C-alpha cells in the first residue's frame, strides 16, 4: 500500500523503473510539455520562484475544483518537476497542499541527480506553493 495518491505513485513507479539518469531526464523533458504553461509575458517578481538558479515562475490557483498550478521555467528539468508537482497536487484543498510532502521527488530518484542549486530550487518552489496555500487558508 503506497502512501502517495495513485496519480503520483504511477509517476514514482515509472521513474523508479527508468534504466538510468538520462532516461529520467528525458521523462522530465516530456512532462515539461504537459504543464499549464505560464506565458513569459505573465512573469513578474510575484510569480518568480526565489532561490532557483533558473528563471522559474508559478501561479497557484484554488478554484472550485481545488488546486491548480500554472508555471514555466527556462529549464526543462525544473519545468518537468513543476508539471509533476502540478499533477501530484491537482484538485487538492489548501489544507491538503500544506500537508503534502515534497519527498515524492526523492522516491522518483531524481532529486539526488540534480545539482544542489536545482534541488534547492525545486524545494523553494514547493515551499512557495505551500505558502500560497497557507495564505488561502488565511
Secondary structure, 3 states (H helix, E strand, C coil): CCCCCHHHHHHHHHHHCCCCHHHHHHHHHHHHCCCEECCHHHCCCCCECCCCCCCEEEEEEEECCEEEEEEEECCHHHHHHHHHHHHHHCCCCHHHHHCCCCCHHHHCCCHHHCCHHHHHHHHHHHHHHHHHHHHHHC
